[in-house]
Amino acid sequence: MCPEFSPPNVILFLIVLLSFLILIGIFQKDEEHALKDKHPYWYGFFVALAFVSIVAIFFNAIQAEDGRTWLEVIWDWITTQFDTAVFGSLIILVVVVFAIYYISKGKSESGG
């Protein structure tokens, strides 16, 4: 059996998945509490934060060949490659996409 799919990691993933589903259920619309409708940015922030946390927990549970976790490998790669042209290009790409979205979203007008 591969070490990536050992029973503790599967159980951890199932528990985290169940917790994520419960968290999504908490934010679902209720007649009195409509968090998604009243505060869409906070809703999106909490869902994104929960998803990133689940991915981080999952990557921390998987061991690489050298004994480190995938989260450590990814973090080390990011911190050592941060000053390269790749990250500069990614930052420019994110800024340009955000600018295009912000300029083109505009207000929707009814009528033709």
N, CA, C and O atoms as CSV, one atom per row, in Angstrom:
chain,resi,resn,atom,element,x,y,z
A,1,MET,N,N,0.841,-1.183,0.000
A,1,MET,CA,C,0.000,0.000,0.000
A,1,MET,C,C,0.885,1.245,0.000
A,1,MET,O,O,1.867,1.303,0.740
A,2,CYS,N,N,0.556,2.223,-0.805
A,2,CYS,CA,C,1.336,3.446,-0.906
A,2,CYS,C,C,1.215,4.265,0.376
A,2,CYS,O,O,0.156,4.268,1.003
A,3,PRO,N,N,2.288,4.966,0.780
A,3,PRO,CA,C,2.195,5.767,1.999
A,3,PRO,C,C,1.248,6.949,1.863
A,3,PRO,O,O,0.730,7.440,2.867
A,4,GLU,N,N,1.008,7.424,0.618
A,4,GLU,CA,C,0.097,8.556,0.438
A,4,GLU,C,C,-1.342,8.188,0.785
A,4,GLU,O,O,-2.140,9.061,1.129
A,5,PHE,N,N,-1.679,6.902,0.699
A,5,PHE,CA,C,-3.052,6.474,0.909
A,5,PHE,C,C,-3.189,5.598,2.147
A,5,PHE,O,O,-4.018,4.688,2.183
A,6,SER,N,N,-2.378,5.873,3.156
A,6,SER,CA,C,-2.487,5.102,4.380
A,6,SER,C,C,-3.801,5.439,5.075
A,6,SER,O,O,-4.331,6.536,4.898
A,7,PRO,N,N,-4.331,4.509,5.864
A,7,PRO,CA,C,-5.632,4.727,6.513
A,7,PRO,C,C,-5.734,6.011,7.351
A,7,PRO,O,O,-6.783,6.653,7.308
A,8,PRO,N,N,-4.695,6.426,8.117
A,8,PRO,CA,C,-4.845,7.683,8.861
A,8,PRO,C,C,-5.065,8.891,7.957
A,8,PRO,O,O,-5.829,9.795,8.296
A,9,ASN,N,N,-4.384,8.905,6.792
A,9,ASN,CA,C,-4.573,10.033,5.874
A,9,ASN,C,C,-5.963,10.018,5.256
A,9,ASN,O,O,-6.567,11.074,5.063
A,10,VAL,N,N,-6.471,8.842,4.945
A,10,VAL,CA,C,-7.820,8.737,4.385
A,10,VAL,C,C,-8.847,9.176,5.418
A,10,VAL,O,O,-9.792,9.898,5.099
A,11,ILE,N,N,-8.658,8.736,6.657
A,11,ILE,CA,C,-9.584,9.126,7.722
A,11,ILE,C,C,-9.513,10.631,7.952
A,11,ILE,O,O,-10.542,11.286,8.122
A,12,LEU,N,N,-8.302,11.179,7.956
A,12,LEU,CA,C,-8.155,12.623,8.118
A,12,LEU,C,C,-8.873,13.365,6.995
A,12,LEU,O,O,-9.567,14.352,7.236
A,13,PHE,N,N,-8.698,12.882,5.769
A,13,PHE,CA,C,-9.355,13.529,4.637
A,13,PHE,C,C,-10.876,13.446,4.757
A,13,PHE,O,O,-11.570,14.423,4.476
A,14,LEU,N,N,-11.395,12.307,5.164
A,14,LEU,CA,C,-12.844,12.164,5.307
A,14,LEU,C,C,-13.394,13.070,6.409
A,14,LEU,O,O,-14.464,13.659,6.255
A,15,ILE,N,N,-12.672,13.180,7.504
A,15,ILE,CA,C,-13.110,14.065,8.584
A,15,ILE,C,C,-13.084,15.512,8.125
A,15,ILE,O,O,-14.011,16.272,8.405
A,16,VAL,N,N,-12.029,15.895,7.424
A,16,VAL,CA,C,-11.931,17.269,6.934
A,16,VAL,C,C,-13.005,17.542,5.891
A,16,VAL,O,O,-13.591,18.624,5.872
A,17,LEU,N,N,-13.267,16.569,5.025
A,17,LEU,CA,C,-14.315,16.732,4.027
A,17,LEU,C,C,-15.684,16.881,4.682
A,17,LEU,O,O,-16.481,17.726,4.275
A,18,LEU,N,N,-15.953,16.079,5.678
A,18,LEU,CA,C,-17.215,16.188,6.409
A,18,LEU,C,C,-17.326,17.544,7.104
A,18,LEU,O,O,-18.391,18.162,7.108
A,19,SER,N,N,-16.232,17.996,7.684
A,19,SER,CA,C,-16.241,19.315,8.334
A,19,SER,C,C,-16.500,20.421,7.316
A,19,SER,O,O,-17.218,21.379,7.603
A,20,PHE,N,N,-15.914,20.288,6.129
A,20,PHE,CA,C,-16.144,21.289,5.091
A,20,PHE,C,C,-17.603,21.296,4.650
A,20,PHE,O,O,-18.183,22.362,4.440
A,21,LEU,N,N,-18.193,20.124,4.509
A,21,LEU,CA,C,-19.600,20.052,4.128
A,21,LEU,C,C,-20.499,20.643,5.220
A,21,LEU,O,O,-21.493,21.302,4.914
A,22,ILE,N,N,-20.159,20.412,6.467
A,22,ILE,CA,C,-20.919,21.012,7.559
A,22,ILE,C,C,-20.780,22.524,7.521
A,22,ILE,O,O,-21.752,23.248,7.735
A,23,LEU,N,N,-19.558,23.006,7.245
A,23,LEU,CA,C,-19.338,24.446,7.154
A,23,LEU,C,C,-20.151,25.054,6.020
A,23,LEU,O,O,-20.734,26.125,6.186
A,24,ILE,N,N,-20.196,24.392,4.879
A,24,ILE,CA,C,-21.018,24.873,3.755
A,24,ILE,C,C,-22.486,24.887,4.154
A,24,ILE,O,O,-23.215,25.822,3.822
A,25,GLY,N,N,-22.922,23.851,4.864
A,25,GLY,CA,C,-24.315,23.779,5.307
A,25,GLY,C,C,-24.670,24.892,6.267
A,25,GLY,O,O,-25.805,25.369,6.275
A,26,ILE,N,N,-23.717,25.310,7.075
A,26,ILE,CA,C,-23.972,26.408,8.007
A,26,ILE,C,C,-24.262,27.690,7.241
A,26,ILE,O,O,-25.103,28.490,7.652
A,27,PHE,N,N,-23.565,27.885,6.124
A,27,PHE,CA,C,-23.715,29.120,5.366
A,27,PHE,C,C,-24.873,29.087,4.377
A,27,PHE,O,O,-25.090,30.068,3.665
A,28,GLN,N,N,-25.615,28.003,4.311
A,28,GLN,CA,C,-26.733,27.937,3.376
A,28,GLN,C,C,-27.861,28.850,3.832
A,28,GLN,O,O,-27.944,29.213,5.005
A,29,LYS,N,N,-28.717,29.212,2.906
A,29,LYS,CA,C,-29.763,30.187,3.160
A,29,LYS,C,C,-30.838,29.618,4.074
A,29,LYS,O,O,-31.326,28.502,3.894
A,30,ASP,N,N,-31.175,30.411,5.031
A,30,ASP,CA,C,-32.277,30.148,5.931
A,30,ASP,C,C,-33.134,31.413,5.888
A,30,ASP,O,O,-32.636,32.482,5.536
A,31,GLU,N,N,-34.376,31.306,6.230
A,31,GLU,CA,C,-35.251,32.480,6.149
A,31,GLU,C,C,-34.759,33.620,7.034
A,31,GLU,O,O,-34.889,34.790,6.672
A,32,GLU,N,N,-34.196,33.286,8.189
A,32,GLU,CA,C,-33.742,34.335,9.100
A,32,GLU,C,C,-32.279,34.698,8.865
A,32,GLU,O,O,-31.886,35.847,9.066
A,33,HIS,N,N,-31.477,33.734,8.444
A,33,HIS,CA,C,-30.045,33.950,8.307
A,33,HIS,C,C,-29.616,33.680,6.873
A,33,HIS,O,O,-29.378,32.532,6.498
A,34,ALA,N,N,-29.518,34.712,6.089
A,34,ALA,CA,C,-29.086,34.573,4.695
A,34,ALA,C,C,-27.724,35.245,4.547
A,34,ALA,O,O,-27.618,36.325,3.967
A,35,LEU,N,N,-26.680,34.599,5.076
A,35,LEU,CA,C,-25.340,35.177,5.053
A,35,LEU,C,C,-24.859,35.401,3.620
A,35,LEU,O,O,-24.216,36.410,3.329
A,36,LYS,N,N,-25.166,34.470,2.737
A,36,LYS,CA,C,-24.703,34.593,1.356
A,36,LYS,C,C,-25.333,35.793,0.658
A,36,LYS,O,O,-24.673,36.457,-0.142
A,37,ASP,N,N,-26.597,36.079,0.949
A,37,ASP,CA,C,-27.265,37.210,0.310
A,37,ASP,C,C,-26.909,38.540,0.968
A,37,ASP,O,O,-26.728,39.548,0.284
A,38,LYS,N,N,-26.810,38.540,2.295
A,38,LYS,CA,C,-26.550,39.792,3.012
A,38,LYS,C,C,-25.093,40.207,2.962
A,38,LYS,O,O,-24.795,41.399,2.880
A,39,HIS,N,N,-24.184,39.254,3.010
A,39,HIS,CA,C,-22.750,39.545,3.039
A,39,HIS,C,C,-22.012,38.621,2.070
A,39,HIS,O,O,-21.327,37.696,2.508
A,40,PRO,N,N,-22.138,38.853,0.765
A,40,PRO,CA,C,-21.534,37.913,-0.199
A,40,PRO,C,C,-20.010,37.887,-0.132
A,40,PRO,O,O,-19.411,36.843,-0.391
A,41,TYR,N,N,-19.363,39.003,0.207
A,41,TYR,CA,C,-17.901,39.005,0.253
A,41,TYR,C,C,-17.389,38.205,1.448
A,41,TYR,O,O,-16.418,37.459,1.324
A,42,TRP,N,N,-18.035,38.356,2.604
A,42,TRP,CA,C,-17.641,37.570,3.773
A,42,TRP,C,C,-17.897,36.089,3.536
A,42,TRP,O,O,-17.094,35.249,3.944
A,43,TYR,N,N,-18.993,35.765,2.890
A,43,TYR,CA,C,-19.307,34.378,2.568
A,43,TYR,C,C,-18.218,33.774,1.686
A,43,TYR,O,O,-17.723,32.680,1.957
A,44,GLY,N,N,-17.857,34.484,0.644
A,44,GLY,CA,C,-16.809,34.015,-0.255
A,44,GLY,C,C,-15.472,33.887,0.449
A,44,GLY,O,O,-14.720,32.943,0.206
A,45,PHE,N,N,-15.177,34.843,1.323
A,45,PHE,CA,C,-13.923,34.792,2.076
A,45,PHE,C,C,-13.864,33.561,2.971
A,45,PHE,O,O,-12.848,32.866,3.002
A,46,PHE,N,N,-14.948,33.285,3.701
A,46,PHE,CA,C,-14.950,32.139,4.606
A,46,PHE,C,C,-14.901,30.811,3.851
A,46,PHE,O,O,-14.234,29.876,4.294
A,47,VAL,N,N,-15.584,30.718,2.742
A,47,VAL,CA,C,-15.550,29.488,1.948
A,47,VAL,C,C,-14.155,29.282,1.363
A,47,VAL,O,O,-13.633,28.168,1.384
A,48,ALA,N,N,-13.547,30.355,0.838
A,48,ALA,CA,C,-12.193,30.245,0.289
A,48,ALA,C,C,-11.189,29.896,1.383
A,48,ALA,O,O,-10.291,29.083,1.163
A,49,LEU,N,N,-11.333,30.501,2.554
A,49,LEU,CA,C,-10.445,30.199,3.669
A,49,LEU,C,C,-10.579,28.746,4.109
A,49,LEU,O,O,-9.581,28.089,4.405
A,50,ALA,N,N,-11.803,28.248,4.151
A,50,ALA,CA,C,-12.023,26.848,4.530
A,50,ALA,C,C,-11.417,25.917,3.493
A,50,ALA,O,O,-10.805,24.910,3.851
A,51,PHE,N,N,-11.576,26.234,2.217
A,51,PHE,CA,C,-11.022,25.386,1.164
A,51,PHE,C,C,-9.498,25.369,1.209
A,51,PHE,O,O,-8.885,24.307,1.095
A,52,VAL,N,N,-8.883,26.537,1.373
A,52,VAL,CA,C,-7.420,26.609,1.442
A,52,VAL,C,C,-6.919,25.861,2.676
A,52,VAL,O,O,-5.883,25.198,2.618
A,53,SER,N,N,-7.629,25.960,3.773
A,53,SER,CA,C,-7.239,25.246,4.989
A,53,SER,C,C,-7.310,23.737,4.785
A,53,SER,O,O,-6.421,23.010,5.229
A,54,ILE,N,N,-8.333,23.271,4.135
A,54,ILE,CA,C,-8.463,21.837,3.873
A,54,ILE,C,C,-7.343,21.351,2.961
A,54,ILE,O,O,-6.773,20.285,3.191
A,55,VAL,N,N,-7.028,22.121,1.938
A,55,VAL,CA,C,-5.938,21.735,1.037
A,55,VAL,C,C,-4.611,21.721,1.791
A,55,VAL,O,O,-3.795,20.821,1.591
A,56,ALA,N,N,-4.389,22.711,2.655
A,56,ALA,CA,C,-3.145,22.756,3.430
A,56,ALA,C,C,-3.044,21.575,4.386
A,56,ALA,O,O,-1.974,20.982,4.523
A,57,ILE,N,N,-4.136,21.230,5.042
A,57,ILE,CA,C,-4.130,20.075,5.950
A,57,ILE,C,C,-3.855,18.798,5.168
A,57,ILE,O,O,-3.091,17.945,5.618
A,58,PHE,N,N,-4.467,18.666,4.014
A,58,PHE,CA,C,-4.274,17.478,3.199
A,58,PHE,C,C,-2.831,17.378,2.712
A,58,PHE,O,O,-2.246,16.295,2.751
A,59,PHE,N,N,-2.245,18.493,2.251
A,59,PHE,CA,C,-0.856,18.473,1.802
A,59,PHE,C,C,0.109,18.221,2.952
A,59,PHE,O,O,1.172,17.633,2.752
A,60,ASN,N,N,-0.250,18.658,4.151
A,60,ASN,CA,C,0.612,18.407,5.303
A,60,ASN,C,C,0.559,16.944,5.739
A,60,ASN,O,O,1.468,16.478,6.427
A,61,ALA,N,N,-0.477,16.217,5.357
A,61,ALA,CA,C,-0.601,14.811,5.734
A,61,ALA,C,C,0.123,13.880,4.777
A,61,ALA,O,O,0.380,12.727,5.122
A,62,ILE,N,N,0.457,14.353,3.584
A,62,ILE,CA,C,1.111,13.503,2.585
A,62,ILE,C,C,2.625,13.669,2.708
A,62,ILE,O,O,3.138,14.788,2.708
A,63,GLN,N,N,3.325,12.552,2.810
A,63,GLN,CA,C,4.781,12.561,2.918
A,63,GLN,C,C,5.413,12.456,1.533
A,63,GLN,O,O,4.965,11.672,0.696
A,64,ALA,N,N,6.448,13.245,1.301
A,64,ALA,CA,C,7.227,13.142,0.065
A,64,ALA,C,C,8.274,12.041,0.240
A,64,ALA,O,O,8.391,11.457,1.317
A,65,GLU,N,N,9.029,11.764,-0.813
A,65,GLU,CA,C,10.029,10.700,-0.762
A,65,GLU,C,C,11.159,10.994,0.219
A,65,GLU,O,O,11.735,10.072,0.796
A,66,ASP,N,N,11.477,12.275,0.411
A,66,ASP,CA,C,12.584,12.624,1.302
A,66,ASP,C,C,12.162,12.774,2.760
A,66,ASP,O,O,12.982,13.159,3.595
A,67,GLY,N,N,10.912,12.483,3.085
A,67,GLY,CA,C,10.445,12.531,4.467
A,67,GLY,C,C,9.731,13.812,4.841
A,67,GLY,O,O,9.062,13.874,5.872
A,68,ARG,N,N,9.866,14.832,4.015
A,68,ARG,CA,C,9.133,16.076,4.287
A,68,ARG,C,C,7.712,15.948,3.775
A,68,ARG,O,O,7.411,15.079,2.956
A,69,THR,N,N,6.836,16.821,4.262
A,69,THR,CA,C,5.457,16.809,3.761
A,69,THR,C,C,5.381,17.630,2.484
A,69,THR,O,O,6.260,18.440,2.191
A,70,TRP,N,N,4.317,17.404,1.737
A,70,TRP,CA,C,4.135,18.169,0.501
A,70,TRP,C,C,4.000,19.658,0.792
A,70,TRP,O,O,4.445,20.489,0.001
A,71,LEU,N,N,3.396,19.993,1.909
A,71,LEU,CA,C,3.253,21.409,2.270
A,71,LEU,C,C,4.627,22.038,2.475
A,71,LEU,O,O,4.859,23.170,2.050
A,72,GLU,N,N,5.536,21.319,3.118
A,72,GLU,CA,C,6.895,21.837,3.295
A,72,GLU,C,C,7.613,21.962,1.956
A,72,GLU,O,O,8.323,22.939,1.718
A,73,VAL,N,N,7.433,20.984,1.090
A,73,VAL,CA,C,8.076,21.029,-0.224
A,73,VAL,C,C,7.556,22.222,-1.027
A,73,VAL,O,O,8.339,22.955,-1.632
A,74,ILE,N,N,6.243,22.413,-1.032
A,74,ILE,CA,C,5.651,23.533,-1.774
A,74,ILE,C,C,6.101,24.866,-1.192
A,74,ILE,O,O,6.453,25.785,-1.932
A,75,TRP,N,N,6.088,24.971,0.132
A,75,TRP,CA,C,6.490,26.229,0.790
A,75,TRP,C,C,7.970,26.525,0.514
A,75,TRP,O,O,8.327,27.669,0.232
A,76,ASP,N,N,8.823,25.511,0.593
A,76,ASP,CA,C,10.241,25.720,0.294
A,76,ASP,C,C,10.444,26.144,-1.152
A,76,ASP,O,O,11.271,27.014,-1.426
A,77,TRP,N,N,9.701,25.542,-2.089
A,77,TRP,CA,C,9.838,25.925,-3.488
A,77,TRP,C,C,9.401,27.368,-3.698
A,77,TRP,O,O,10.057,28.119,-4.420
A,78,ILE,N,N,8.291,27.761,-3.067
A,78,ILE,CA,C,7.800,29.141,-3.218
A,78,ILE,C,C,8.807,30.135,-2.650
A,78,ILE,O,O,9.097,31.151,-3.281
A,79,THR,N,N,9.344,29.850,-1.459
A,79,THR,CA,C,10.268,30.806,-0.836
A,79,THR,C,C,11.608,30.883,-1.557
A,79,THR,O,O,12.252,31.932,-1.537
A,80,THR,N,N,12.047,29.785,-2.202
A,80,THR,CA,C,13.318,29.856,-2.920
A,80,THR,C,C,13.163,30.397,-4.337
A,80,THR,O,O,14.121,30.930,-4.896
A,81,GLN,N,N,11.981,30.271,-4.927
A,81,GLN,CA,C,11.766,30.715,-6.296
A,81,GLN,C,C,11.044,32.052,-6.386
A,81,GLN,O,O,10.700,32.487,-7.485
A,82,PHE,N,N,10.806,32.718,-5.254
A,82,PHE,CA,C,9.984,33.926,-5.248
A,82,PHE,C,C,10.613,35.066,-6.044
A,82,PHE,O,O,9.886,35.882,-6.609
A,83,ASP,N,N,11.926,35.145,-6.103
A,83,ASP,CA,C,12.558,36.260,-6.795
A,83,ASP,C,C,12.847,35.967,-8.273
A,83,ASP,O,O,13.585,36.714,-8.914
A,84,THR,N,N,12.286,34.912,-8.804
A,84,THR,CA,C,12.512,34.582,-10.209
A,84,THR,C,C,11.503,35.298,-11.102
A,84,THR,O,O,10.570,35.938,-10.615
A,85,ALA,N,N,11.699,35.184,-12.396
A,85,ALA,CA,C,10.819,35.833,-13.370
A,85,ALA,C,C,9.431,35.216,-13.382
A,85,ALA,O,O,8.466,35.875,-13.770
A,86,VAL,N,N,9.316,33.955,-12.961
A,86,VAL,CA,C,8.010,33.293,-12.959
A,86,VAL,C,C,7.048,34.000,-12.016
A,86,VAL,O,O,5.908,34.281,-12.386
A,87,PHE,N,N,7.493,34.285,-10.823
A,87,PHE,CA,C,6.595,34.941,-9.875
A,87,PHE,C,C,6.319,36.387,-10.257
A,87,PHE,O,O,5.222,36.892,-10.019
A,88,GLY,N,N,7.290,37.050,-10.839
A,88,GLY,CA,C,7.038,38.396,-11.340
A,88,GLY,C,C,5.968,38.390,-12.422
A,88,GLY,O,O,5.087,39.250,-12.444
A,89,SER,N,N,6.052,37.419,-13.310
A,89,SER,CA,C,5.052,37.282,-14.368
A,89,SER,C,C,3.679,36.950,-13.791
A,89,SER,O,O,2.670,37.483,-14.252
A,90,LEU,N,N,3.632,36.072,-12.782
A,90,LEU,CA,C,2.351,35.738,-12.159
A,90,LEU,C,C,1.725,36.943,-11.472
A,90,LEU,O,O,0.513,37.141,-11.558
A,91,ILE,N,N,2.531,37.749,-10.795
A,91,ILE,CA,C,1.999,38.946,-10.134
A,91,ILE,C,C,1.437,39.920,-11.165
A,91,ILE,O,O,0.354,40.471,-10.969
A,92,ILE,N,N,2.158,40.135,-12.255
A,92,ILE,CA,C,1.665,41.024,-13.317
A,92,ILE,C,C,0.380,40.465,-13.922
A,92,ILE,O,O,-0.556,41.218,-14.190
A,93,LEU,N,N,0.327,39.158,-14.138
A,93,LEU,CA,C,-0.868,38.529,-14.694
A,93,LEU,C,C,-2.069,38.730,-13.771
A,93,LEU,O,O,-3.159,39.050,-14.244
A,94,VAL,N,N,-1.888,38.549,-12.480
A,94,VAL,CA,C,-2.984,38.742,-11.529
A,94,VAL,C,C,-3.448,40.195,-11.531
A,94,VAL,O,O,-4.651,40.453,-11.508
A,95,VAL,N,N,-2.528,41.134,-11.558
A,95,VAL,CA,C,-2.896,42.554,-11.573
A,95,VAL,C,C,-3.656,42.896,-12.850
A,95,VAL,O,O,-4.658,43.609,-12.795
A,96,VAL,N,N,-3.200,42.403,-13.994
A,96,VAL,CA,C,-3.867,42.704,-15.267
A,96,VAL,C,C,-5.262,42.091,-15.310
A,96,VAL,O,O,-6.209,42.747,-15.744
A,97,VAL,N,N,-5.404,40.837,-14.864
A,97,VAL,CA,C,-6.720,40.193,-14.865
A,97,VAL,C,C,-7.668,40.927,-13.923
A,97,VAL,O,O,-8.833,41.137,-14.262
A,98,PHE,N,N,-7.186,41.319,-12.748
A,98,PHE,CA,C,-8.024,42.081,-11.819
A,98,PHE,C,C,-8.432,43.422,-12.429
A,98,PHE,O,O,-9.585,43.831,-12.293
A,99,ALA,N,N,-7.512,44.107,-13.094
A,99,ALA,CA,C,-7.832,45.387,-13.717
A,99,ALA,C,C,-8.866,45.214,-14.826
A,99,ALA,O,O,-9.798,46.011,-14.929
A,100,ILE,N,N,-8.714,44.190,-15.651
A,100,ILE,CA,C,-9.690,43.935,-16.716
A,100,ILE,C,C,-11.057,43.637,-16.125
A,100,ILE,O,O,-12.068,44.145,-16.610
A,101,TYR,N,N,-11.099,42.817,-15.082
A,101,TYR,CA,C,-12.371,42.501,-14.429
A,101,TYR,C,C,-13.002,43.763,-13.835
A,101,TYR,O,O,-14.197,44.000,-14.009
A,102,TYR,N,N,-12.200,44.571,-13.136
A,102,TYR,CA,C,-12.726,45.762,-12.488
A,102,TYR,C,C,-13.250,46.772,-13.507
A,102,TYR,O,O,-14.285,47.398,-13.279
A,103,ILE,N,N,-12.553,46.935,-14.622
A,103,ILE,CA,C,-12.969,47.906,-15.634
A,103,ILE,C,C,-14.204,47.416,-16.388
A,103,ILE,O,O,-15.098,48.204,-16.695
A,104,SER,N,N,-14.255,46.133,-16.684
A,104,SER,CA,C,-15.330,45.649,-17.543
A,104,SER,C,C,-16.580,45.203,-16.797
A,104,SER,O,O,-17.595,44.928,-17.437
A,105,LYS,N,N,-16.549,45.121,-15.474
A,105,LYS,CA,C,-17.747,44.632,-14.783
A,105,LYS,C,C,-18.898,45.612,-14.877
A,105,LYS,O,O,-20.023,45.196,-15.158
A,106,GLY,N,N,-18.664,46.894,-14.654
A,106,GLY,CA,C,-19.688,47.905,-14.808
A,106,GLY,C,C,-20.991,47.550,-14.112
A,106,GLY,O,O,-21.124,46.476,-13.525
A,107,LYS,N,N,-21.939,48.453,-14.185
A,107,LYS,CA,C,-23.259,48.183,-13.632
A,107,LYS,C,C,-24.161,47.636,-14.726
A,107,LYS,O,O,-24.154,48.124,-15.857
A,108,SER,N,N,-24.940,46.615,-14.373
A,108,SER,CA,C,-25.846,46.054,-15.360
A,108,SER,C,C,-27.054,46.970,-15.507
A,108,SER,O,O,-27.655,47.396,-14.521
A,109,GLU,N,N,-27.394,47.260,-16.750
A,109,GLU,CA,C,-28.533,48.118,-17.015
A,109,GLU,C,C,-29.640,47.298,-17.644
A,109,GLU,O,O,-29.389,46.456,-18.507
A,110,SER,N,N,-30.863,47.545,-17.210
A,110,SER,CA,C,-31.993,46.850,-17.833
A,110,SER,C,C,-32.426,47.594,-19.086
A,110,SER,O,O,-32.311,48.816,-19.185
A,111,GLY,N,N,-32.912,46.842,-20.008
A,111,GLY,CA,C,-33.357,47.481,-21.265
A,111,GLY,C,C,-32.400,47.177,-22.388
A,111,GLY,O,O,-31.415,46.467,-22.186
A,112,GLY,N,N,-32.661,47.684,-23.535
A,112,GLY,CA,C,-31.824,47.360,-24.667
A,112,GLY,C,C,-31.294,48.542,-25.292
A,112,GLY,O,O,-30.558,48.444,-26.274
